[in-house]
Amino acid sequence: MTLKQLGLGALSLILLAGCASVELKDGERDMVGTTLYTKTNLHPDEAARRLYAVNYQQAGLIPVCTAVTVKDVDGDAMVFTVNETNREYTYIYHKAAAEPFPDHIKRFFGFSCPEDEIGSLSAIDQQGIRTGKALKGMSKRGVIIAIGLPPRHVTPDPQRMDQWTYWSNRFNRFLVTFDENGQVTGIQD
């Protein structure tokens, strides 16, 4: 068994284990060809067609609940195609994600999308999700869906922290600050 096959099998098992509604079927170890859904908005570098595990907030937008098909997985990258546009992207893992690659992928991709949850969020949360931006007044959950989870190496426990650090790109970061009720009070470059 090659390293690539081991990576595919591990990713498959972790994704399946995280989705109670999906049953493991005979031979369902290879993620290549599997359709997944984005659990948050993703912000790719459109020119390079890349996304990064440290969750850079590039100008591109792949909306939450977008169906994607896994094309390839190896130890530090997952290639997928957005079903609607047929655009191919590479999701690149980096150790700064501070968690194993399969665990990290599970936080951003799954076998279903959070449509019902999004519908129950506030109007400001839904606006931020539509635009792919953190806005004042949003809830922590709304921010997660709008711009993804903050990188674990700087925000290890977002639910217990009132300031989250994100990177716009490799060199620039910004902070999202929450009040005691979990509502965004500021976004600072």
Sequence and secondary structure as in RCSB ss.txt:
>XXXX:A:sequence
MTLKQLGLGALSLILLAGCASVELKDGERDMVGTTLYTKTNLHPDEAARRLYAVNYQQAGLIPVCTAVTVKDVDG
DAMVFTVNETNREYTYIYHKAAAEPFPDHIKRFFGFSCPEDEIGSLSAIDQQGIRTGKALKGMSKRGVIIAIGLP
PRHVTPDPQRMDQWTYWSNRFNRFLVTFDENGQVTGIQD
>XXXX:A:secstr
  HHHHHHHHHHHHHHHT TT    TTTT  TT EEEESS B  BTTTTEEETT    S  B TT EEEEEEEET
TEEEEEETTT  EEEEE  GGG S HHHHHHHHEESS  HHHHHTS HHHHHHHHHT   TT BHHHHHHHH   
 TTT S GGG SEEEEESSSS EEEEEE TTSBEEEEE 
